[in-house]
């Protein structure tokens, strides 16, 4: 099996992405609907399979981040702390270039911030957002940071302060799901 994967790496990667990412995309499409617990089980099985298939701790960490997002957006918060703990362990033992590790740490901090927002622990969420390297972040992450800050401000009764962050999300978010959420926040904000 390993020799076949080495010879036909592009086919193996295509099969891997179809088996792992297709369900994640489907979950993101159906974020507003109630999702069956079977999706979580399927995601966990695919996460385990991807670990065995790829052998890459970085890929597993990335998959845990995506699974975290799926759980968070579907309201399945009981699994979030476990995922964050496992991701922290993987990140601590990860041997990659410093810039790659910094990017993965920023993703992890974003997940922690979102976790604390869900739990309504806004000061902790803000501390994780402050720990991010905003200047060197990619635009997608900048949009996420601005949205999280806006979310905190809206939920703590400061909609006027949130508007600049929501405007950033609308301007730079392109086709991200967060753009729709930002529009909903702006529509709900008092004028």
C-alpha positions in Angstrom: 0.0 0.0 0.0 2.8 2.5 0.9 4.6 1.8 -2.4 1.4 2.5 -4.3 0.9 5.8 -2.4 4.5 6.8 -3.1 4.0 6.2 -6.9 0.6 7.7 -7.2 0.7 10.4 -4.7 -1.7 12.7 -6.5 -4.4 10.0 -6.7 -3.9 9.3 -3.1 -4.2 12.9 -2.1 -7.3 13.3 -4.3 -8.9 10.3 -2.5 -7.8 11.7 0.8 -9.4 15.1 0.2 -12.6 13.6 -1.2 -13.0 11.5 1.9 -12.0 14.1 4.5 -12.8 17.5 3.0 -16.1 16.7 1.3 -17.9 16.0 4.6 -16.4 19.2 6.1 -17.7 21.2 3.2 -21.1 19.7 3.5 -21.2 20.5 7.2 -20.2 24.1 6.5 -23.0 24.3 3.9 -25.5 23.1 6.4 -24.3 25.2 9.3 -27.7 26.7 10.0 -29.5 23.4 10.0 -29.6 20.9 12.8 -26.9 18.4 12.0 -27.2 14.8 13.1 -24.7 13.5 15.7 -23.7 11.0 13.0 -21.9 13.8 11.2 -19.7 14.2 14.3 -19.0 10.5 14.4 -18.2 10.5 10.6 -15.9 13.5 11.0 -14.1 11.7 13.9 -13.7 8.6 11.9 -12.3 10.6 8.9 -10.0 12.4 11.3 -8.6 9.1 12.5 -8.3 7.8 9.0 -6.5 10.9 7.8 -4.0 10.5 10.7 -3.3 6.9 9.6 -3.3 7.8 5.9 -1.1 10.8 5.9 1.0 10.3 9.0 1.4 14.0 9.3 0.8 15.7 12.7 0.3 19.0 10.8 -2.5 17.5 8.8 -4.2 16.1 11.9 -3.9 19.5 13.6 -5.5 21.1 10.6 -8.3 18.6 10.6 -8.8 19.1 14.3 -9.2 22.9 13.6 -11.8 22.2 10.9 -13.6 19.7 13.2 -13.5 22.4 15.9 -15.2 24.9 13.5 -17.8 22.4 12.6 -18.6 21.6 16.2 -18.6 25.3 17.2 -20.9 26.3 14.4 -23.4 23.5 15.1 -23.5 24.2 18.8 -21.8 20.9 19.9 -19.7 22.6 22.6 -19.1 19.6 24.8 -16.4 18.3 22.4 -14.6 21.6 22.0 -12.4 21.5 25.0 -11.2 18.0 24.2 -10.3 19.0 20.6 -8.5 22.1 21.9 -6.5 20.1 24.4 -5.5 17.5 21.7 -4.6 20.2 19.2 -2.4 21.9 21.9 -0.6 18.6 22.5 0.0 18.1 18.8 1.2 21.6 18.4 3.6 21.4 21.2 5.3 18.3 19.6 5.2 19.6 16.1 8.6 19.8 14.3 8.1 22.3 11.4 9.5 25.6 10.2 8.9 28.4 12.7 6.7 30.4 10.3 4.4 27.4 9.7 4.2 26.7 13.5 3.4 30.3 14.1 0.5 30.1 11.6 -0.8 26.9 13.2 -0.5 28.5 16.7 -2.6 31.5 15.4 -5.2 29.1 14.2 -5.2 27.5 17.6 -5.5 30.9 19.3 -8.5 31.7 17.0 -10.1 28.5 18.1 -9.6 29.3 21.8 -11.0 32.8 21.2 -14.1 31.3 19.5 -14.4 28.7 22.3 -14.5 31.5 24.9 -16.9 33.5 22.9 -19.3 30.5 22.8 -18.9 30.2 26.6 -19.5 34.0 26.9 -16.1 34.5 28.5 -15.3 37.6 26.5 -12.2 38.8 28.4 -10.5 35.4 27.8 -11.5 35.6 24.2 -10.0 39.0 23.8 -6.8 37.9 25.4 -6.4 35.1 22.8 -7.2 37.6 20.0 -4.6 40.0 21.3 -2.0 37.2 21.2 -2.4 36.8 17.4 0.1 38.3 15.0 -2.3 40.5 13.1 0.2 42.2 10.8 1.6 39.1 9.3 -1.7 37.2 9.2 -3.3 36.3 5.8 -6.4 38.2 4.8 -8.7 35.3 5.7 -7.4 35.3 9.3 -7.6 39.1 9.5 -11.3 38.8 8.5 -11.8 36.2 11.2 -10.1 38.3 13.8 -12.3 41.3 13.0 -15.4 39.2 13.0 -14.5 37.8 16.4 -13.9 41.2 17.8 -17.2 42.4 16.4 -19.0 39.4 17.8 -17.6 40.2 21.3 -18.6 43.9 21.0 -22.1 43.0 19.8 -22.7 40.5 22.5 -21.4 42.9 25.2 -23.8 45.6 24.1 -21.4 47.8 22.1 -22.8 47.7 18.6 -21.4 51.1 17.5 -17.8 49.9 18.2 -18.5 46.7 16.4 -19.4 48.4 13.1 -15.9 49.2 12.0 -14.9 45.5 12.4 -18.0 44.4 10.6 -17.2 46.8 7.8 -13.8 45.2 7.5 -15.4 41.8 7.2 -17.8 43.0 4.5 -15.0 44.7 2.5 -12.4 42.0 2.7 -14.4 38.8 3.3 -15.2 38.0 -0.3 -17.3 34.8 -0.3 -16.5 33.7 3.3 -19.4 32.6 5.4 -18.5 35.3 7.9 -19.7 38.0 5.4 -23.3 36.7 5.8 -23.0 36.7 9.6 -21.6 40.2 9.5 -24.6 41.3 7.4 -27.0 39.8 9.9 -25.2 41.6 12.8 -25.4 44.9 10.9 -29.1 44.4 10.2 -29.8 43.6 13.9 -27.7 46.5 15.2 -29.7 49.5 16.5 -29.4 52.7 14.4 
